Amino acid sequence: MFINYVFIALIFGYAGWTLFKFFKKSKKGKCASCELSKTCQIQCDEYEKKETPIYRKN
């Protein structure tokens, strides 16, 4: 019986820790929380989204 309570505590503890890490990362923003932020070639902060021009057919 005691083992069941330990397992339940471990499961809920791990779920809580995972949610805590997720919300902590989500507050940092898209690029700051990225795993590749140190080696990223795009540099998200300086990257400007360029729109593709719309061509009309005559």
All heavy atoms as TSV, in Angstrom:
chain	resi	resn	atom	element	x	y	z
A	1	MET	N	N	0.819	-1.183	0.000
A	1	MET	CA	C	0.000	0.000	0.000
A	1	MET	C	C	0.870	1.256	0.000
A	1	MET	O	O	0.578	2.204	-0.718
A	1	MET	CB	C	-0.922	-0.046	1.230
A	1	MET	CG	C	-1.889	1.067	1.273
A	1	MET	SD	S	-3.331	0.564	0.357
A	1	MET	CE	C	-4.537	1.613	0.996
A	2	PHE	N	N	1.910	1.225	0.812
A	2	PHE	CA	C	2.806	2.383	0.877
A	2	PHE	C	C	3.504	2.609	-0.464
A	2	PHE	O	O	3.714	3.747	-0.874
A	2	PHE	CB	C	3.830	2.175	2.000
A	2	PHE	CG	C	4.808	3.304	2.115
A	2	PHE	CD1	C	4.402	4.529	2.616
A	2	PHE	CD2	C	6.115	3.143	1.710
A	2	PHE	CE1	C	5.294	5.583	2.718
A	2	PHE	CE2	C	7.011	4.182	1.808
A	2	PHE	CZ	C	6.600	5.405	2.315
A	3	ILE	N	N	3.835	1.527	-1.141
A	3	ILE	CA	C	4.512	1.618	-2.445
A	3	ILE	C	C	3.609	2.319	-3.460
A	3	ILE	O	O	4.095	3.078	-4.299
A	3	ILE	CB	C	4.891	0.198	-2.943
A	3	ILE	CG1	C	5.869	-0.421	-2.000
A	3	ILE	CG2	C	5.346	0.212	-4.366
A	3	ILE	CD1	C	7.296	-0.450	-2.445
A	4	ASN	N	N	2.325	2.075	-3.399
A	4	ASN	CA	C	1.392	2.743	-4.306
A	4	ASN	C	C	1.433	4.257	-4.131
A	4	ASN	O	O	1.435	5.010	-5.103
A	4	ASN	CB	C	-0.031	2.245	-4.072
A	4	ASN	CG	C	-0.224	0.824	-4.552
A	4	ASN	OD1	O	0.534	0.344	-5.381
A	4	ASN	ND2	N	-1.227	0.155	-4.018
A	5	TYR	N	N	1.480	4.711	-2.881
A	5	TYR	CA	C	1.552	6.145	-2.617
A	5	TYR	C	C	2.865	6.740	-3.116
A	5	TYR	O	O	2.903	7.859	-3.621
A	5	TYR	CB	C	1.372	6.438	-1.126
A	5	TYR	CG	C	-0.020	6.127	-0.618
A	5	TYR	CD1	C	-0.209	5.321	0.491
A	5	TYR	CD2	C	-1.137	6.647	-1.258
A	5	TYR	CE1	C	-1.472	5.040	0.962
A	5	TYR	CE2	C	-2.414	6.376	-0.799
A	5	TYR	CZ	C	-2.579	5.568	0.304
A	5	TYR	OH	O	-3.840	5.302	0.759
A	6	VAL	N	N	3.929	5.992	-3.007
A	6	VAL	CA	C	5.228	6.454	-3.500
A	6	VAL	C	C	5.185	6.588	-5.016
A	6	VAL	O	O	5.646	7.592	-5.575
A	6	VAL	CB	C	6.360	5.502	-3.054
A	6	VAL	CG1	C	7.678	5.854	-3.746
A	6	VAL	CG2	C	6.518	5.534	-1.543
A	7	PHE	N	N	4.640	5.598	-5.689
A	7	PHE	CA	C	4.536	5.655	-7.153
A	7	PHE	C	C	3.653	6.817	-7.605
A	7	PHE	O	O	3.980	7.523	-8.552
A	7	PHE	CB	C	3.993	4.342	-7.730
A	7	PHE	CG	C	5.011	3.242	-7.760
A	7	PHE	CD1	C	4.637	1.952	-7.421
A	7	PHE	CD2	C	6.328	3.474	-8.117
A	7	PHE	CE1	C	5.564	0.924	-7.457
A	7	PHE	CE2	C	7.252	2.455	-8.157
A	7	PHE	CZ	C	6.875	1.173	-7.814
A	8	ILE	N	N	2.549	7.017	-6.935
A	8	ILE	CA	C	1.646	8.122	-7.278
A	8	ILE	C	C	2.355	9.457	-7.071
A	8	ILE	O	O	2.274	10.364	-7.902
A	8	ILE	CB	C	0.344	8.040	-6.455
A	8	ILE	CG1	C	-0.482	6.839	-6.919
A	8	ILE	CG2	C	-0.458	9.329	-6.577
A	8	ILE	CD1	C	-1.684	6.538	-6.060
A	9	ALA	N	N	3.094	9.584	-5.975
A	9	ALA	CA	C	3.835	10.820	-5.704
A	9	ALA	C	C	4.909	11.049	-6.769
A	9	ALA	O	O	5.111	12.184	-7.223
A	9	ALA	CB	C	4.459	10.761	-4.317
A	10	LEU	N	N	5.585	10.004	-7.190
A	10	LEU	CA	C	6.606	10.130	-8.235
A	10	LEU	C	C	5.991	10.550	-9.569
A	10	LEU	O	O	6.537	11.411	-10.274
A	10	LEU	CB	C	7.370	8.818	-8.403
A	10	LEU	CG	C	8.340	8.450	-7.285
A	10	LEU	CD1	C	8.908	7.064	-7.513
A	10	LEU	CD2	C	9.455	9.482	-7.194
A	11	ILE	N	N	4.868	9.967	-9.913
A	11	ILE	CA	C	4.213	10.293	-11.180
A	11	ILE	C	C	3.742	11.744	-11.184
A	11	ILE	O	O	4.001	12.492	-12.128
A	11	ILE	CB	C	3.041	9.320	-11.446
A	11	ILE	CG1	C	3.594	7.936	-11.758
A	11	ILE	CG2	C	2.165	9.829	-12.584
A	11	ILE	CD1	C	2.548	6.846	-11.798
A	12	PHE	N	N	3.062	12.160	-10.134
A	12	PHE	CA	C	2.582	13.539	-10.072
A	12	PHE	C	C	3.739	14.528	-9.937
A	12	PHE	O	O	3.688	15.635	-10.466
A	12	PHE	CB	C	1.580	13.715	-8.926
A	12	PHE	CG	C	0.194	13.269	-9.287
A	12	PHE	CD1	C	-0.296	12.065	-8.825
A	12	PHE	CD2	C	-0.608	14.050	-10.092
A	12	PHE	CE1	C	-1.577	11.644	-9.152
A	12	PHE	CE2	C	-1.891	13.650	-10.430
A	12	PHE	CZ	C	-2.373	12.444	-9.964
A	13	GLY	N	N	4.778	14.140	-9.232
A	13	GLY	CA	C	5.950	14.999	-9.113
A	13	GLY	C	C	6.628	15.222	-10.455
A	13	GLY	O	O	7.003	16.348	-10.802
A	14	TYR	N	N	6.791	14.152	-11.226
A	14	TYR	CA	C	7.408	14.273	-12.541
A	14	TYR	C	C	6.527	15.096	-13.481
A	14	TYR	O	O	7.030	15.929	-14.240
A	14	TYR	CB	C	7.667	12.889	-13.139
A	14	TYR	CG	C	8.306	12.968	-14.504
A	14	TYR	CD1	C	9.634	13.347	-14.630
A	14	TYR	CD2	C	7.585	12.685	-15.652
A	14	TYR	CE1	C	10.228	13.437	-15.878
A	14	TYR	CE2	C	8.164	12.774	-16.893
A	14	TYR	CZ	C	9.494	13.144	-17.007
A	14	TYR	OH	O	10.065	13.238	-18.243
A	15	ALA	N	N	5.229	14.888	-13.435
A	15	ALA	CA	C	4.314	15.669	-14.279
A	15	ALA	C	C	4.377	17.149	-13.913
A	15	ALA	O	O	4.409	18.018	-14.787
A	15	ALA	CB	C	2.889	15.144	-14.136
A	16	GLY	N	N	4.419	17.449	-12.625
A	16	GLY	CA	C	4.527	18.836	-12.186
A	16	GLY	C	C	5.837	19.464	-12.633
A	16	GLY	O	O	5.872	20.613	-13.083
A	17	TRP	N	N	6.931	18.734	-12.518
A	17	TRP	CA	C	8.246	19.232	-12.935
A	17	TRP	C	C	8.265	19.501	-14.444
A	17	TRP	O	O	8.797	20.508	-14.895
A	17	TRP	CB	C	9.325	18.240	-12.542
A	17	TRP	CG	C	10.683	18.648	-13.002
A	17	TRP	CD1	C	11.417	18.074	-13.987
A	17	TRP	CD2	C	11.475	19.736	-12.501
A	17	TRP	NE1	N	12.605	18.735	-14.124
A	17	TRP	CE2	C	12.665	19.770	-13.225
A	17	TRP	CE3	C	11.260	20.689	-11.509
A	17	TRP	CZ2	C	13.648	20.708	-12.990
A	17	TRP	CZ3	C	12.247	21.621	-11.281
A	17	TRP	CH2	C	13.420	21.627	-12.003
A	18	THR	N	N	7.674	18.613	-15.213
A	18	THR	CA	C	7.622	18.785	-16.661
A	18	THR	C	C	6.805	20.019	-17.032
A	18	THR	O	O	7.211	20.797	-17.899
A	18	THR	CB	C	7.027	17.531	-17.324
A	18	THR	OG1	O	7.786	16.392	-16.925
A	18	THR	CG2	C	7.050	17.637	-18.831
A	19	LEU	N	N	5.674	20.209	-16.398
A	19	LEU	CA	C	4.866	21.405	-16.654
A	19	LEU	C	C	5.605	22.675	-16.245
A	19	LEU	O	O	5.550	23.689	-16.942
A	19	LEU	CB	C	3.528	21.318	-15.917
A	19	LEU	CG	C	2.514	20.351	-16.514
A	19	LEU	CD1	C	1.308	20.233	-15.593
A	19	LEU	CD2	C	2.086	20.816	-17.883
A	20	PHE	N	N	6.319	22.637	-15.128
A	20	PHE	CA	C	7.096	23.783	-14.673
A	20	PHE	C	C	8.156	24.162	-15.711
A	20	PHE	O	O	8.312	25.332	-16.059
A	20	PHE	CB	C	7.748	23.458	-13.326
A	20	PHE	CG	C	8.690	24.522	-12.847
A	20	PHE	CD1	C	8.202	25.709	-12.330
A	20	PHE	CD2	C	10.058	24.323	-12.899
A	20	PHE	CE1	C	9.068	26.694	-11.878
A	20	PHE	CE2	C	10.934	25.292	-12.456
A	20	PHE	CZ	C	10.434	26.481	-11.943
A	21	LYS	N	N	8.883	23.168	-16.217
A	21	LYS	CA	C	9.913	23.441	-17.228
A	21	LYS	C	C	9.288	23.985	-18.509
A	21	LYS	O	O	9.833	24.882	-19.138
A	21	LYS	CB	C	10.712	22.173	-17.539
A	21	LYS	CG	C	11.650	21.772	-16.437
A	21	LYS	CD	C	12.649	20.700	-16.836
A	21	LYS	CE	C	12.059	19.586	-17.642
A	21	LYS	NZ	N	12.993	18.508	-17.960
A	22	PHE	N	N	8.139	23.442	-18.910
A	22	PHE	CA	C	7.476	23.888	-20.129
A	22	PHE	C	C	7.077	25.354	-20.027
A	22	PHE	O	O	7.330	26.147	-20.935
A	22	PHE	CB	C	6.242	23.024	-20.406
A	22	PHE	CG	C	5.395	23.547	-21.516
A	22	PHE	CD1	C	5.784	23.393	-22.830
A	22	PHE	CD2	C	4.210	24.211	-21.243
A	22	PHE	CE1	C	5.003	23.892	-23.861
A	22	PHE	CE2	C	3.430	24.712	-22.268
A	22	PHE	CZ	C	3.827	24.543	-23.577
A	23	PHE	N	N	6.444	25.748	-18.914
A	23	PHE	CA	C	6.006	27.133	-18.769
A	23	PHE	C	C	7.183	28.086	-18.609
A	23	PHE	O	O	7.143	29.222	-19.070
A	23	PHE	CB	C	5.028	27.274	-17.599
A	23	PHE	CG	C	3.670	26.726	-17.916
A	23	PHE	CD1	C	3.156	25.665	-17.201
A	23	PHE	CD2	C	2.913	27.266	-18.935
A	23	PHE	CE1	C	1.906	25.151	-17.496
A	23	PHE	CE2	C	1.655	26.767	-19.241
A	23	PHE	CZ	C	1.153	25.705	-18.516
A	24	LYS	N	N	8.241	27.622	-17.981
A	24	LYS	CA	C	9.435	28.453	-17.838
A	24	LYS	C	C	10.057	28.729	-19.206
A	24	LYS	O	O	10.460	29.853	-19.497
A	24	LYS	CB	C	10.435	27.746	-16.926
A	24	LYS	CG	C	11.580	28.600	-16.498
A	24	LYS	CD	C	12.444	27.872	-15.484
A	24	LYS	CE	C	13.609	28.730	-15.079
A	24	LYS	NZ	N	14.481	28.048	-14.129
A	25	LYS	N	N	10.112	27.710	-20.069
A	25	LYS	CA	C	10.648	27.891	-21.418
A	25	LYS	C	C	9.732	28.749	-22.277
A	25	LYS	O	O	10.193	29.548	-23.079
A	25	LYS	CB	C	10.833	26.535	-22.110
A	25	LYS	CG	C	12.109	25.862	-21.803
A	25	LYS	CD	C	12.257	24.629	-22.682
A	25	LYS	CE	C	13.589	23.983	-22.510
A	25	LYS	NZ	N	13.755	22.842	-23.411
A	26	SER	N	N	8.436	28.589	-22.121
A	26	SER	CA	C	7.502	29.324	-22.968
A	26	SER	C	C	7.526	30.823	-22.665
A	26	SER	O	O	7.220	31.631	-23.534
A	26	SER	CB	C	6.086	28.783	-22.827
A	26	SER	OG	O	5.561	29.057	-21.560
A	27	LYS	N	N	7.910	31.211	-21.467
A	27	LYS	CA	C	8.004	32.620	-21.116
A	27	LYS	C	C	9.204	33.290	-21.787
A	27	LYS	O	O	9.206	34.496	-21.993
A	27	LYS	CB	C	8.117	32.802	-19.608
A	27	LYS	CG	C	6.834	32.572	-18.873
A	27	LYS	CD	C	7.019	32.822	-17.388
A	27	LYS	CE	C	5.748	32.566	-16.631
A	27	LYS	NZ	N	5.923	32.800	-15.189
A	28	LYS	N	N	10.232	32.503	-22.122
A	28	LYS	CA	C	11.444	33.060	-22.718
A	28	LYS	C	C	11.240	33.487	-24.162
A	28	LYS	O	O	11.964	34.317	-24.660
A	28	LYS	CB	C	12.577	32.036	-22.671
A	28	LYS	CG	C	13.105	31.775	-21.298
A	28	LYS	CD	C	14.239	30.788	-21.383
A	28	LYS	CE	C	14.810	30.460	-20.028
A	28	LYS	NZ	N	15.893	29.477	-20.138
A	29	GLY	N	N	10.313	32.896	-24.835
A	29	GLY	CA	C	10.084	33.218	-26.232
A	29	GLY	C	C	10.554	32.097	-27.139
A	29	GLY	O	O	11.118	31.105	-26.700
A	30	LYS	N	N	10.327	32.297	-28.420
A	30	LYS	CA	C	10.580	31.247	-29.397
A	30	LYS	C	C	12.057	30.875	-29.486
A	30	LYS	O	O	12.438	29.732	-29.387
A	30	LYS	CB	C	10.059	31.692	-30.754
A	30	LYS	CG	C	10.265	30.689	-31.858
A	30	LYS	CD	C	9.709	31.217	-33.150
A	30	LYS	CE	C	10.031	30.306	-34.294
A	30	LYS	NZ	N	9.592	30.853	-35.560
A	31	CYS	N	N	12.916	31.846	-29.709
A	31	CYS	CA	C	14.331	31.550	-29.950
A	31	CYS	C	C	15.120	31.326	-28.663
A	31	CYS	O	O	16.062	30.550	-28.646
A	31	CYS	CB	C	14.974	32.658	-30.760
A	31	CYS	SG	S	14.462	32.636	-32.482
A	32	ALA	N	N	14.766	31.998	-27.607
A	32	ALA	CA	C	15.515	31.853	-26.359
A	32	ALA	C	C	15.353	30.467	-25.765
A	32	ALA	O	O	16.263	29.955	-25.117
A	32	ALA	CB	C	15.065	32.905	-25.358
A	33	SER	N	N	14.227	29.845	-26.004
A	33	SER	CA	C	13.996	28.522	-25.442
A	33	SER	C	C	14.394	27.394	-26.391
A	33	SER	O	O	14.310	26.241	-26.028
A	33	SER	CB	C	12.522	28.363	-25.067
A	33	SER	OG	O	11.724	28.435	-26.220
A	34	CYS	N	N	14.863	27.739	-27.571
A	34	CYS	CA	C	15.251	26.729	-28.554
A	34	CYS	C	C	16.542	26.046	-28.113
A	34	CYS	O	O	17.451	26.681	-27.596
A	34	CYS	CB	C	15.432	27.378	-29.922
A	34	CYS	SG	S	15.907	26.214	-31.216
A	35	GLU	N	N	16.625	24.750	-28.343
A	35	GLU	CA	C	17.827	24.009	-27.977
A	35	GLU	C	C	19.028	24.412	-28.819
A	35	GLU	O	O	20.166	24.278	-28.404
A	35	GLU	CB	C	17.571	22.510	-28.128
A	35	GLU	CG	C	16.516	21.983	-27.182
A	35	GLU	CD	C	16.159	20.548	-27.465
A	35	GLU	OE1	O	16.627	19.995	-28.475
A	35	GLU	OE2	O	15.407	19.974	-26.667
A	36	LEU	N	N	18.786	24.911	-30.020
A	36	LEU	CA	C	19.860	25.274	-30.937
A	36	LEU	C	C	20.175	26.765	-30.906
A	36	LEU	O	O	20.861	27.260	-31.792
A	36	LEU	CB	C	19.474	24.869	-32.367
A	36	LEU	CG	C	19.167	23.395	-32.579
A	36	LEU	CD1	C	18.663	23.167	-33.992
A	36	LEU	CD2	C	20.395	22.557	-32.324
A	37	SER	N	N	19.708	27.486	-29.908
A	37	SER	CA	C	19.854	28.940	-29.901
A	37	SER	C	C	21.315	29.392	-29.913
A	37	SER	O	O	21.626	30.449	-30.455
A	37	SER	CB	C	19.131	29.539	-28.703
A	37	SER	OG	O	19.730	29.101	-27.511
A	38	LYS	N	N	22.216	28.611	-29.339
A	38	LYS	CA	C	23.622	29.007	-29.306
A	38	LYS	C	C	24.305	28.823	-30.656
A	38	LYS	O	O	25.257	29.520	-30.978
A	38	LYS	CB	C	24.364	28.216	-28.239
A	38	LYS	CG	C	23.912	28.552	-26.833
A	38	LYS	CD	C	24.664	27.771	-25.806
A	38	LYS	CE	C	24.141	28.115	-24.419
A	38	LYS	NZ	N	24.794	27.339	-23.379
A	39	THR	N	N	23.843	27.871	-31.452
A	39	THR	CA	C	24.481	27.593	-32.733
A	39	THR	C	C	23.585	27.902	-33.917
A	39	THR	O	O	23.904	27.526	-35.035
A	39	THR	CB	C	24.895	26.117	-32.803
A	39	THR	OG1	O	23.726	25.311	-32.652
A	39	THR	CG2	C	25.902	25.775	-31.726
A	40	CYS	N	N	22.501	28.594	-33.689
A	40	CYS	CA	C	21.529	28.871	-34.747
A	40	CYS	C	C	22.131	29.827	-35.776
A	40	CYS	O	O	22.732	30.845	-35.435
A	40	CYS	CB	C	20.270	29.474	-34.146
A	40	CYS	SG	S	18.969	29.747	-35.353
A	41	GLN	N	N	21.953	29.518	-37.038
A	41	GLN	CA	C	22.481	30.344	-38.113
A	41	GLN	C	C	21.545	31.477	-38.482
A	41	GLN	O	O	21.948	32.462	-39.063
A	41	GLN	CB	C	22.742	29.483	-39.354
A	41	GLN	CG	C	23.776	28.406	-39.134
A	41	GLN	CD	C	25.151	28.985	-38.876
A	41	GLN	OE1	O	25.528	30.006	-39.420
A	41	GLN	NE2	N	25.900	28.328	-38.008
A	42	ILE	N	N	20.277	31.363	-38.147
A	42	ILE	CA	C	19.285	32.351	-38.567
A	42	ILE	C	C	19.315	33.586	-37.683
A	42	ILE	O	O	19.051	34.681	-38.146
A	42	ILE	CB	C	17.872	31.723	-38.560
A	42	ILE	CG1	C	17.797	30.632	-39.602
A	42	ILE	CG2	C	16.819	32.777	-38.828
A	42	ILE	CD1	C	16.492	29.887	-39.599
A	43	GLN	N	N	19.656	33.440	-36.428
A	43	GLN	CA	C	19.607	34.532	-35.466
A	43	GLN	C	C	18.192	35.120	-35.430
A	43	GLN	O	O	17.915	36.153	-36.014
A	43	GLN	CB	C	20.634	35.616	-35.791
A	43	GLN	CG	C	22.060	35.132	-35.792
A	43	GLN	CD	C	22.500	34.638	-34.421
A	43	GLN	OE1	O	22.048	35.141	-33.413
A	43	GLN	NE2	N	23.358	33.658	-34.408
A	44	CYS	N	N	17.319	34.470	-34.750
A	44	CYS	CA	C	15.887	34.788	-34.750
A	44	CYS	C	C	15.582	36.249	-34.442
A	44	CYS	O	O	14.648	36.817	-34.976
A	44	CYS	CB	C	15.162	33.907	-33.734
A	44	CYS	SG	S	15.164	32.177	-34.198
A	45	ASP	N	N	16.358	36.864	-33.552
A	45	ASP	CA	C	16.077	38.248	-33.196
A	45	ASP	C	C	16.324	39.193	-34.364
A	45	ASP	O	O	15.651	40.201	-34.514
A	45	ASP	CB	C	16.936	38.684	-32.010
A	45	ASP	CG	C	16.594	37.896	-30.759
A	45	ASP	OD1	O	15.440	37.430	-30.666
A	45	ASP	OD2	O	17.463	37.747	-29.905
A	46	GLU	N	N	17.297	38.881	-35.197
A	46	GLU	CA	C	17.641	39.752	-36.310
A	46	GLU	C	C	16.943	39.344	-37.606
A	46	GLU	O	O	16.982	40.046	-38.592
A	46	GLU	CB	C	19.150	39.734	-36.518
A	46	GLU	CG	C	19.906	40.248	-35.313
A	46	GLU	CD	C	21.396	40.042	-35.446
A	46	GLU	OE1	O	21.842	39.620	-36.539
A	46	GLU	OE2	O	22.115	40.294	-34.481
A	47	TYR	N	N	16.339	38.187	-37.594
A	47	TYR	CA	C	15.713	37.658	-38.797
A	47	TYR	C	C	14.410	38.380	-39.064
A	47	TYR	O	O	13.553	38.477	-38.204
A	47	TYR	CB	C	15.454	36.154	-38.621
A	47	TYR	CG	C	14.824	35.500	-39.821
A	47	TYR	CD1	C	15.557	35.293	-40.972
A	47	TYR	CD2	C	13.509	35.096	-39.791
A	47	TYR	CE1	C	14.983	34.687	-42.067
A	47	TYR	CE2	C	12.926	34.486	-40.878
A	47	TYR	CZ	C	13.672	34.285	-42.017
A	47	TYR	OH	O	13.109	33.688	-43.091
A	48	GLU	N	N	14.289	38.914	-40.249
A	48	GLU	CA	C	13.050	39.581	-40.636
A	48	GLU	C	C	12.297	38.682	-41.596
A	48	GLU	O	O	12.855	38.165	-42.557
A	48	GLU	CB	C	13.354	40.906	-41.320
A	48	GLU	CG	C	14.005	41.920	-40.423
A	48	GLU	CD	C	14.307	43.207	-41.159
A	48	GLU	OE1	O	13.757	43.393	-42.259
A	48	GLU	OE2	O	15.070	44.002	-40.637
A	49	LYS	N	N	11.051	38.528	-41.326
A	49	LYS	CA	C	10.229	37.687	-42.180
A	49	LYS	C	C	9.942	38.460	-43.463
A	49	LYS	O	O	9.347	39.528	-43.443
A	49	LYS	CB	C	8.914	37.327	-41.479
A	49	LYS	CG	C	8.073	36.379	-42.264
A	49	LYS	CD	C	6.831	36.010	-41.474
A	49	LYS	CE	C	5.979	35.059	-42.283
A	49	LYS	NZ	N	4.769	34.695	-41.584
A	50	LYS	N	N	10.426	37.918	-44.560
A	50	LYS	CA	C	10.223	38.571	-45.849
A	50	LYS	C	C	9.025	37.932	-46.538
A	50	LYS	O	O	8.924	36.724	-46.634
A	50	LYS	CB	C	11.470	38.421	-46.708
A	50	LYS	CG	C	12.672	39.110	-46.109
A	50	LYS	CD	C	13.880	38.942	-46.973
A	50	LYS	CE	C	15.066	39.646	-46.352
A	50	LYS	NZ	N	16.272	39.478	-47.124
A	51	GLU	N	N	8.162	38.787	-47.004
A	51	GLU	CA	C	6.982	38.294	-47.682
A	51	GLU	C	C	7.315	38.058	-49.148
A	51	GLU	O	O	8.042	38.812	-49.769
A	51	GLU	CB	C	5.842	39.307	-47.571
A	51	GLU	CG	C	5.362	39.501	-46.156
A	51	GLU	CD	C	4.226	40.483	-46.082
A	51	GLU	OE1	O	3.607	40.744	-47.134
A	51	GLU	OE2	O	3.942	40.968	-44.988
A	52	THR	N	N	6.749	37.016	-49.682
A	52	THR	CA	C	6.956	36.759	-51.097
A	52	THR	C	C	5.998	37.633	-51.894
A	52	THR	O	O	4.824	37.796	-51.520
A	52	THR	CB	C	6.697	35.266	-51.433
A	52	THR	OG1	O	5.394	34.932	-50.992
A	52	THR	CG2	C	7.714	34.388	-50.735
A	53	PRO	N	N	6.476	38.224	-52.971
A	53	PRO	CA	C	5.592	39.082	-53.755
A	53	PRO	C	C	4.499	38.269	-54.446
A	53	PRO	O	O	4.688	37.115	-54.804
A	53	PRO	CB	C	6.529	39.718	-54.783
A	53	PRO	CG	C	7.722	38.838	-54.822
A	53	PRO	CD	C	7.817	38.163	-53.499
A	54	ILE	N	N	3.367	38.892	-54.600
A	54	ILE	CA	C	2.230	38.237	-55.238
A	54	ILE	C	C	2.245	38.656	-56.711
A	54	ILE	O	O	2.208	39.844	-57.035
A	54	ILE	CB	C	0.914	38.637	-54.577
A	54	ILE	CG1	C	0.917	38.221	-53.112
A	54	ILE	CG2	C	-0.273	38.025	-55.322
A	54	ILE	CD1	C	-0.269	38.716	-52.347
A	55	TYR	N	N	2.334	37.688	-57.563
A	55	TYR	CA	C	2.345	37.971	-58.995
A	55	TYR	C	C	0.950	37.736	-59.566
A	55	TYR	O	O	0.300	36.745	-59.298
A	55	TYR	CB	C	3.340	37.047	-59.708
A	55	TYR	CG	C	4.759	37.297	-59.274
A	55	TYR	CD1	C	5.422	36.420	-58.415
A	55	TYR	CD2	C	5.449	38.418	-59.724
A	55	TYR	CE1	C	6.707	36.647	-58.020
A	55	TYR	CE2	C	6.754	38.653	-59.330
A	55	TYR	CZ	C	7.374	37.761	-58.484
A	55	TYR	OH	O	8.664	37.994	-58.096
A	56	ARG	N	N	0.525	38.683	-60.360
A	56	ARG	CA	C	-0.789	38.571	-60.989
A	56	ARG	C	C	-0.622	38.084	-62.422
A	56	ARG	O	O	0.246	38.530	-63.145
A	56	ARG	CB	C	-1.502	39.913	-61.003
A	56	ARG	CG	C	-1.827	40.403	-59.635
A	56	ARG	CD	C	-2.604	41.679	-59.723
A	56	ARG	NE	N	-2.767	42.249	-58.397
A	56	ARG	CZ	C	-3.375	43.371	-58.162
A	56	ARG	NH1	N	-3.883	44.075	-59.164
A	56	ARG	NH2	N	-3.496	43.814	-56.951
A	57	LYS	N	N	-1.479	37.195	-62.789
A	57	LYS	CA	C	-1.470	36.718	-64.174
A	57	LYS	C	C	-2.376	37.611	-64.995
A	57	LYS	O	O	-3.499	37.918	-64.613
A	57	LYS	CB	C	-1.976	35.278	-64.242
A	57	LYS	CG	C	-1.029	34.310	-63.583
A	57	LYS	CD	C	-1.539	32.902	-63.723
A	57	LYS	CE	C	-0.619	31.921	-63.047
A	57	LYS	NZ	N	-1.066	30.549	-63.186
A	58	ASN	N	N	-1.881	38.082	-66.127
A	58	ASN	CA	C	-2.677	38.955	-66.996
A	58	ASN	C	C	-3.540	38.164	-67.934
A	58	ASN	O	O	-3.377	37.229	-68.484
A	58	ASN	CB	C	-1.780	39.888	-67.804
A	58	ASN	CG	C	-1.135	40.888	-66.860
A	58	ASN	OD1	O	-1.700	41.216	-65.840
A	58	ASN	ND2	N	0.039	41.351	-67.218
